[in-house]
Structures are given as C-alpha cells and as structure tokens.
Amino acid sequence: MPPPFWCALNGPPMPPWVLHDLRRTARSLMSRAGISSDVGERVLGHVISGVRGVYDRHAYLDEKRDAVERLAGVVERVLNPPGGNLVELRPAG
C-alpha cells in the first residue's frame, strides 16, 4: 500500500488486474454498443459451437471490423466524455 500522502495526491491504487480482464471489459462494451453475441464472440477469437459452428464458415470480416470500430467509439466516449451535460465540481471554500 502506498503512503497516505501518495493516496491523497493520486487517489487509491488500482486493484490488481490481468489481461483477461481487458477481454471481459471489451466483450461487455461490445454488448453495450449493440454488437450481436455471435460477432462479439468471434472478435474475441472464440469458436461458435454446435451446428452453427460446423456449417457457418463465413469469416465475418466486415462484421468484426464494424464491431471493433464501434468498440473503439465506446472506449473513446468513456475516456473523453462529451461536454455539455457535465458540471465541474469544485471544493467548497
């Protein structure tokens, strides 16, 4: 744990995470962006099981490209929220 003065300046430390957390977050954000489950799973490299996975050999390149572009848009809005409806909070005093 960092010293208290570090936390006062920088906030609490980020909890530990692993690369799989990024995949989980990407999949969740793709759902938020309205990406179909099948395309989202294919973007992550998951194999579609059952009869669909055996018979559907389409590469879904256009659909995956669209999904990644829409994911990038969601990430952009998370990192840089649009202005206009935000009010800056300032400390009292």
C-alpha positions as CSV (number, residue, x, y, z in Angstrom):
1,M,0.0,0.0,0.0
2,P,1.4,3.4,-0.9
3,P,1.9,6.0,1.8
4,P,-1.1,8.2,2.7
5,F,0.3,11.3,1.1
6,W,0.5,9.4,-2.3
7,C,-3.1,8.4,-2.0
8,A,-4.1,12.0,-1.1
9,L,-2.5,13.2,-4.3
10,N,-3.3,10.4,-6.7
11,G,-6.2,8.5,-5.2
12,P,-6.2,4.9,-4.1
13,P,-4.1,2.5,-6.0
14,M,-5.8,0.5,-8.8
15,P,-6.7,-3.0,-7.8
16,P,-4.7,-5.8,-9.4
17,W,-5.9,-7.0,-12.8
18,V,-4.9,-9.5,-15.5
19,L,-5.1,-9.4,-19.3
20,H,-8.3,-11.5,-19.3
21,D,-10.0,-8.5,-17.5
22,L,-9.4,-6.5,-20.7
23,R,-11.1,-9.2,-22.8
24,R,-14.0,-9.3,-20.4
25,T,-14.3,-5.5,-20.5
26,A,-14.1,-5.4,-24.3
27,R,-16.9,-8.1,-24.6
28,S,-19.1,-6.1,-22.1
29,L,-18.6,-2.9,-24.0
30,M,-19.4,-4.6,-27.3
31,S,-22.7,-5.6,-25.8
32,R,-23.3,-2.0,-24.7
33,A,-22.5,-1.0,-28.3
34,G,-25.2,-3.3,-29.6
35,I,-22.9,-5.9,-31.2
36,S,-24.5,-9.3,-31.6
37,S,-23.3,-12.1,-29.4
38,D,-22.0,-14.2,-32.3
39,V,-19.9,-11.3,-33.7
40,G,-18.6,-10.3,-30.3
41,E,-17.5,-13.9,-29.6
42,R,-15.8,-14.1,-33.0
43,V,-14.0,-10.8,-32.3
44,L,-12.5,-12.4,-29.2
45,G,-11.5,-15.4,-31.2
46,H,-14.0,-17.8,-29.6
47,V,-15.3,-20.7,-31.6
48,I,-19.0,-20.9,-32.1
49,S,-20.1,-24.4,-31.0
50,G,-22.7,-26.8,-32.3
51,V,-24.2,-27.0,-35.8
52,R,-23.7,-23.3,-36.5
53,G,-20.0,-23.5,-35.8
54,V,-19.7,-26.5,-38.1
55,Y,-21.7,-25.3,-41.1
56,D,-21.2,-21.5,-40.9
57,R,-17.8,-20.9,-42.4
58,H,-18.3,-17.2,-43.2
59,A,-15.3,-15.2,-42.0
60,Y,-17.4,-12.2,-40.7
61,L,-14.6,-9.8,-41.5
62,D,-16.9,-6.8,-42.2
63,E,-18.9,-7.5,-39.2
64,K,-15.9,-7.9,-36.9
65,R,-14.4,-4.7,-38.4
66,D,-17.6,-2.8,-37.6
67,A,-17.7,-4.3,-34.1
68,V,-14.1,-3.2,-33.3
69,E,-14.8,0.3,-34.7
70,R,-17.9,0.6,-32.5
71,L,-16.0,-0.7,-29.5
72,A,-13.4,2.0,-30.2
73,G,-16.2,4.6,-30.2
74,V,-17.4,3.4,-26.8
75,V,-13.9,3.4,-25.3
76,E,-13.4,7.0,-26.7
77,R,-16.6,8.2,-25.1
78,V,-15.6,6.6,-21.7
79,L,-12.2,8.2,-21.8
80,N,-13.3,11.5,-23.2
81,P,-17.0,12.1,-22.3
82,P,-18.8,14.6,-24.5
83,G,-19.2,18.0,-22.9
84,G,-22.4,20.0,-22.4
85,N,-24.1,17.9,-19.8
86,L,-21.3,17.8,-17.3
87,V,-20.9,20.1,-14.3
88,E,-17.5,20.5,-12.8
89,L,-17.5,20.0,-9.1
90,R,-15.2,22.3,-7.1
91,P,-14.2,22.1,-3.5
92,A,-16.1,24.4,-1.1
93,G,-14.2,27.3,0.2
